[in-house]
Amino acid sequence: MPTDTNPLADRTRRATSFNTASANYAKYRPSYPPALYEALAEALGRPLAGARVADIGAGTGIATAQLRQAEAHVVAVEPGAGMAAELHRALPDTPLLQGDGNALPFADAAFDLVTFAQSFHWTDPDRSLPEAYRVLRPGGTLARWWNISDHSYEWVADQADRLKAHFGPEGAAHGAHIPGRPETAATPGTGDRFKATPRPGGPDPEPVADARVTHRLPWSRRLTVDDHLANLASHSLFLVADEELAQDFLTGERAELLRLFPDGHVDERYVVDLVLTSRPSHLPSP
Ligand SMILES: C[S@@+](CC[C@H](N)C(=O)[O-])C[C@H]1O[C@@H](n2cnc3c(N)ncnc32)[C@H](O)[C@@H]1O
């Protein structure tokens, strides 16, 4: 579909849309559970404290802040000026480079760990993957992860259906986490067949069908219906959609959620899909 007729299908526009709402992004987006950072340390074979980490597509610094809290030495890379400004405001002491995951501004073998928290799907994997491995030391770890709405909860699945009905295929349900889905059975390994097939998806594009998810980490957070809707509204689908169309959805969804949850609170249910790989050993040592 031509991108000029359907803003929802325009990936470049969606990839840069976050900059228009970076304060809301920082305020309402979920973070990641402690189990994620435990898995990173395990993969590294050492504590995160003191590890050299490049956090790519760092956005407002949600993962960066958690990595910092674990005392990793983190450098953040973010292409978007609005998101980078928010990160700098929140984490003024964190080294931050305005850069692109497809061409990392680092020397070879500079890091123990490279992270993409909900950002790898915005890159071109044919470029970003070799770049990530280039800047990793031999044996270093590449971590890509996504907070996916857990569609095994009925209200989450129903909301996804309402998104699809309202926005059409670009608002399609995605990331449904039904136990037994193929990724669950995938065998973790070090070779990398991960292919980030670009897909517009719903509020956040689904990772990829052929990604070998090495860890699936369920978690939840409780928040008000209004904060939940503000989180929803910070997704690229809403940021590029016609304003009236987006607002109509949020108004209807508010009424529906307050009917379902009369105390005005929802438990957002997530599964972190984590893809851990090692720098392939056949790459030449720097
Ligand atoms: C969904 S946000 C994730 C932000 C942050 N990592 C987090 O966990 O909240 C995606 C981020 O990827 C960034 N991004 C878009 N295209 C990118 C690219 N080519 N390279 C690196 N980051 C990119 C966006 O600017 C945005 O900040």
The ligand as an ORCA input file, in Angstrom:
! r2SCAN-3c Opt
* xyz 0 1
  C       9.808      1.517     21.077
  S      11.151      2.617     21.314
  C      12.161      1.765     22.514
  C      12.944      2.728     23.389
  C      13.682      2.107     24.562
  N      14.721      1.198     24.168
  C      12.729      1.446     25.544
  O      12.967      0.309     25.920
  O      11.752      2.099     25.919
  C      12.057      2.412     19.833
  C      13.237      3.348     19.715
  O      13.986      2.943     18.566
  C      14.491      4.113     17.979
  N      14.886      3.843     16.591
  C      14.175      3.994     15.453
  N      14.930      3.678     14.379
  C      16.155      3.306     14.858
  C      17.372      2.894     14.250
  N      17.506      2.792     12.928
  N      18.432      2.625     15.057
  C      18.323      2.705     16.400
  N      17.192      3.110     17.014
  C      16.124      3.394     16.259
  C      13.338      5.108     18.116
  O      13.778      6.442     17.954
  C      12.839      4.797     19.507
  O      13.481      5.591     20.479
*
